[in-house]
Amino acid sequence: MQGYATSFGLGFVAGMRNMTACAALAWAASEGRTRDNLIPAGPGAPILSTGAAIAEMAGD
């Protein structure tokens, strides 16, 4: 059930703000909490995606 709640939360956030979901996925991948190797998990990915999410929120 926990997987469904996480998926629902991520989908809800993605519907409101596009880059926020990308930032959440990048942080989860950098902490090793994803099952897919296609999500960028390097040290710069979470920081860059968080910056893009903040810029998106500030721009609106």
N, C-alpha and C positions, 0 to 999 in steps of 0.2 A: 504494500500500500504506500510505502514511503516513496517509491519510485514514481508512482502516479502523482503524488502531491508535488514532487519536484518538477515533473514534466508539466503539470498544470500551471505551476508558478512561473516557470520559464516561458510558457506560451502566453500567459497573461501579461507578463512584462514585455514580451516581444510585440504584442499587440499595441502597447502604449508607446514604447520607445524602442526603436530599431537597434541602436548601438548598445543599449543597456543589456540586452540579452546576449549580444556578442561578448561583452565584457564579463558577464557572469559565466559564460562557457569557458572563456580564456582563464579566468581565475580557478574554476573547477578543474580544468585540464592541468594547470600548473601545480595543483595540489594532488594530482593523480586520482581524481574522483570521477573520471570519465572512462568509458569503455572503448572509445574510438581514438585511433591514432591520427586521424585527419585534422583534428582541432589543434591549432598551434599552441604548444605548451612551453615555449622558451621563456626566458626571463623577461624579455621585452614585450611579449604579446599582451599580458594582462595590463601592463602600464599604458601601452599605446591604446588599447581598446577602452580602457577607463577614461583616458584623456579624450578620446573621440566621443564617448558617451556624455561626458561633462560638457564638451563643446556643443553637442546636439541639444542638450537641455538649456544651455545658456543662449543658444541661437534662437530658440523658440521663445 
